[in-house]
Amino acid sequence: MKLAPEAIDDFVHRALDEDLGAGDLTSNSVIPKDARLLATLGAREPLVLAGLPAALAVFRALDPACRSDTQNKDGDRVHEGDVIGTVEGAARSLLSAERTALNILQHLSGIATLTRRYVDEIAGTGAVLLDTRKTIPGLRHLQKYATAVGGAQNHRIGLYDGVLIKDNHVAVAGGIEAAIVAARAAGLEDVEVECDTLDQVRDALDAGAARLLLDNMTPDTLREAVKLSAGRARLEASGGITLDTIRAVVETGVDYISVGRITQSAPAVDIGLDYASV
């Protein structure tokens, strides 16, 4: 997944408008107009970098003439004490952009860092880590970009690009088979169905589901679901999966593991911005 330049520009515009309003009262009153600064972005803990293009776009939005030099790129594992890059430009602009740029970089790098930890836990198994729609409204594309940088595969971006029949759909539609038949009648392919029990797994398989989301099942139940499927559908385990449990889940034989925590609960990493006058 890539971040389109227009998507970055739109987000940066909205983010700066939220923070600046009519202007930076402090910087505009305290900092001389002609003052210049050299800012160094540095990692204060080990992390996986994500969001650097968006963070640099924040500085450029307030000072189009600023110059940047990066020693790392998105996806890099960065060590504590490493210099990520530098930005040189008008002091007022850099100071006004600082918090917005750091917020983006710290948040997205936090998601990428936690995602990589999950990916590392299942390395060598052949299973694929998926993200979810558990994202902050307005930030989905950025957050899903960060999970991809961390090594996950993007699940559907929104309701418009994938079919997932969940329990409430089943209840209203009149059952799993009825829901799948309706989806097929609408011309939809690659239909995925959420299953809470093995009986639902049987129903979904018999109705021809292409993919099953096995929700909150124990490892023993997951193994039974894998046997029932016998390769007829791709299987995705989900629900309460943590770093401590993901390996046991993968070893049941499922194809995918979806984890909402990587976007919903990832802590921001510590990245600093240190200034020097030029």
ChimeraX attribute file (.defattr): number of C-alpha atoms within 10 A of each C-alpha:
attribute: neighborCount
match mode: 1-to-1
recipient: residues
	/A:1	13
	/A:2	11
	/A:3	15
	/A:4	9
	/A:5	12
	/A:6	9
	/A:7	13
	/A:8	18
	/A:9	15
	/A:10	10
	/A:11	18
	/A:12	23
	/A:13	14
	/A:14	10
	/A:15	16
	/A:16	19
	/A:17	12
	/A:18	11
	/A:19	14
	/A:20	13
	/A:21	9
	/A:22	8
	/A:23	12
	/A:24	15
	/A:25	11
	/A:26	11
	/A:27	16
	/A:28	15
	/A:29	10
	/A:30	9
	/A:31	14
	/A:32	12
	/A:33	13
	/A:34	8
	/A:35	13
	/A:36	20
	/A:37	20
	/A:38	20
	/A:39	23
	/A:40	20
	/A:41	19
	/A:42	20
	/A:43	23
	/A:44	16
	/A:45	14
	/A:46	16
	/A:47	24
	/A:48	27
	/A:49	28
	/A:50	31
	/A:51	28
	/A:52	23
	/A:53	15
	/A:54	22
	/A:55	22
	/A:56	24
	/A:57	21
	/A:58	29
	/A:59	27
	/A:60	20
	/A:61	16
	/A:62	18
	/A:63	18
	/A:64	13
	/A:65	12
	/A:66	19
	/A:67	14
	/A:68	16
	/A:69	12
	/A:70	14
	/A:71	10
	/A:72	15
	/A:73	16
	/A:74	18
	/A:75	21
	/A:76	15
	/A:77	16
	/A:78	21
	/A:79	15
	/A:80	13
	/A:81	13
	/A:82	15
	/A:83	19
	/A:84	22
	/A:85	19
	/A:86	19
	/A:87	21
	/A:88	22
	/A:89	23
	/A:90	23
	/A:91	25
	/A:92	23
	/A:93	24
	/A:94	25
	/A:95	21
	/A:96	22
	/A:97	25
	/A:98	16
	/A:99	16
	/A:100	19
	/A:101	24
	/A:102	23
	/A:103	16
	/A:104	23
	/A:105	23
	/A:106	24
	/A:107	23
	/A:108	31
	/A:109	31
	/A:110	28
	/A:111	31
	/A:112	34
	/A:113	30
	/A:114	25
	/A:115	27
	/A:116	23
	/A:117	16
	/A:118	23
	/A:119	20
	/A:120	14
	/A:121	15
	/A:122	20
	/A:123	12
	/A:124	8
	/A:125	12
	/A:126	12
	/A:127	18
	/A:128	18
	/A:129	26
	/A:130	25
	/A:131	24
	/A:132	22
	/A:133	19
	/A:134	16
	/A:135	19
	/A:136	12
	/A:137	8
	/A:138	9
	/A:139	11
	/A:140	17
	/A:141	20
	/A:142	24
	/A:143	28
	/A:144	31
	/A:145	22
	/A:146	33
	/A:147	30
	/A:148	23
	/A:149	26
	/A:150	30
	/A:151	20
	/A:152	24
	/A:153	19
	/A:154	18
	/A:155	15
	/A:156	16
	/A:157	14
	/A:158	12
	/A:159	9
	/A:160	7
	/A:161	9
	/A:162	15
	/A:163	18
	/A:164	18
	/A:165	21
	/A:166	17
	/A:167	15
	/A:168	11
	/A:169	15
	/A:170	17
	/A:171	11
	/A:172	10
	/A:173	16
	/A:174	11
	/A:175	16
	/A:176	26
	/A:177	19
	/A:178	14
	/A:179	22
	/A:180	24
	/A:181	15
	/A:182	13
	/A:183	17
	/A:184	15
	/A:185	10
	/A:186	9
	/A:187	7
	/A:188	13
	/A:189	14
	/A:190	15
	/A:191	19
	/A:192	23
	/A:193	28
	/A:194	24
	/A:195	24
	/A:196	15
	/A:197	15
	/A:198	16
	/A:199	11
	/A:200	19
	/A:201	24
	/A:202	14
	/A:203	15
	/A:204	26
	/A:205	20
	/A:206	13
	/A:207	15
	/A:208	17
	/A:209	24
	/A:210	16
	/A:211	22
	/A:212	25
	/A:213	23
	/A:214	27
	/A:215	18
	/A:216	16
	/A:217	19
	/A:218	14
	/A:219	17
	/A:220	12
	/A:221	15
	/A:222	25
	/A:223	18
	/A:224	16
	/A:225	25
	/A:226	20
	/A:227	12
	/A:228	15
	/A:229	19
	/A:230	10
	/A:231	9
	/A:232	14
	/A:233	19
	/A:234	17
	/A:235	23
	/A:236	25
	/A:237	30
	/A:238	21
	/A:239	15
	/A:240	14
	/A:241	19
	/A:242	14
	/A:243	15
	/A:244	10
	/A:245	12
	/A:246	21
	/A:247	18
	/A:248	14
	/A:249	23
	/A:250	24
	/A:251	15
	/A:252	19
	/A:253	21
	/A:254	20
	/A:255	19
	/A:256	22
	/A:257	24
	/A:258	25
	/A:259	25
	/A:260	19
	/A:261	20
	/A:262	30
	/A:263	26
	/A:264	15
	/A:265	13
	/A:266	18
	/A:267	16
	/A:268	18
	/A:269	25
	/A:270	18
	/A:271	24
	/A:272	18
	/A:273	19
	/A:274	12
	/A:275	18
	/A:276	11
	/A:277	10
	/A:278	12
